[in-house]
Amino acid sequence: MKKRIVTHSNDLVYAEFDNFEMRELKLMLTLISTVTDDKPYFYDAKEIKKLVGMGTQTYEKFEVLIQELQGKILKVEVAEKKYRTYNIFSVLEFDTGDKTIQIEYNTKFIPFILNFNNNFTRYSLENIENLNSKNAMLLYIRARANLFRYGFRITVEEFKSKFGNNYRVADIDRKVVGPALTAINNLTDVKISVEKEYGAQERGRSRVMAYIFKVSKKKKILSSDLYKAMEKANKNRYIKESKVLNYDTIEILSEEYSEKVLIKGLLKAYEEIKVKFEALNYLKAIINTITVEPEIVYSEKTKQKNIKAIDKNILIPLNKNIETVDTILDDNPIDEKLEEELCKKLIATQNITMEFLQNMKRKSPKIYTRTLMSVK
């Protein structure tokens, strides 16, 4: 199973979510994890309920959550002491009969979740699913955005404005930082510690001005099966020469794929790769052939589950095996216009070149086609 990845601009990391309840924020991030373009989306309400921790609750309560989220306003800082507000959705509809949700995003909000080249954050949705407080989610997202800096700073004033309730320092320690860090350290892929920054003394006592958070990625312990699969894959001449498969890249891949899929994908790569390559995305193209599976997003045209539109005339069932998919594509090749669009998306989001894609197409057409199919 491929993990659901949340990707968004860092502007959202520093936005104000004071008027969001915990489940509203979790629902928004869950929906964002499925976005690939600015077209309408249809979801199975049962699946979304489960993802936001409401699997056992009634659809009536879930409908209230949908209605509440529709009315939320996002406040984003655009300059010092200057904010701009956004509606997230132009349409957020819940069909109580079919138990489906229709989403259309506000065109002004779309740039926060699509088509950004830098200044963005990615993380596995499962880390958010495990957290049960809004403060923990906000601190986790801030930690992920600053992981490459190994830390971040939040002033007392920012805690008061962006974490709500106009907390005193004692409340920040007891109600926000302490519980949030315990949850993050126990339930997510990062480790956080905190120190206080003090200012000038006030009535004989130093005053807390800010909190300094130190962040590190938890070291993933490889299972013996995954370790063996990595060793086996590296016995493939072309994988070994590429030098793309090591402990660091296994951690990267583990953020996107379950261990079961990763093991199967590495073993398939060992058998299938027969050309030189340099980018990790080439290896991921093989792993993606293992992850063809039903999605929670409906096709807008048919509203049938478990399908994904490859072009206007081809609807490939995602639960078909890759040989069946190859056969369908052999009979119905992707048209040139769609191919060009998918290549542009790959280049923009995966840090690869057109030359690399053309080389892949020439040497391994099926892997090239599967790579295009993997574009979100």
Buried (B, 14 or more C-beta within 10 A) or exposed (E): EBBBBBBBBBBBBBBBBEEBBBBBBBBBBBBBBBBEEBEBBBBBBBBBBBBBBBEEEEBEEBBEBBEBBBEBEBBBBEEEEEEEEBBBBBEBBBEEEEBBBBBBBBEEBBEBBBEBEEEBBEBBBBBBBBBBBBBBBBBBBBBBBBBEEEBBEBBBEBBBEBBBEEBBBEBBBEBBBEBBBEBBEEBBBBBBEBEBBEEEEEEEEEEBBBBEBEBEBEEBEBEEEBBBBBEBBBEBEBBEEBEBBEEEBBBEBBBBBBBEBBBBBBBBBBEBBEEEBBBBBBBBBBBBBBBBEBBBBBBEEEEEBBBBBBBEEBBBBBEBEBEEBBEBBEEEBBBEEBBEBBBEBBBEBBEBEEEBBEBBBEEBBBBBBBBBBBBE
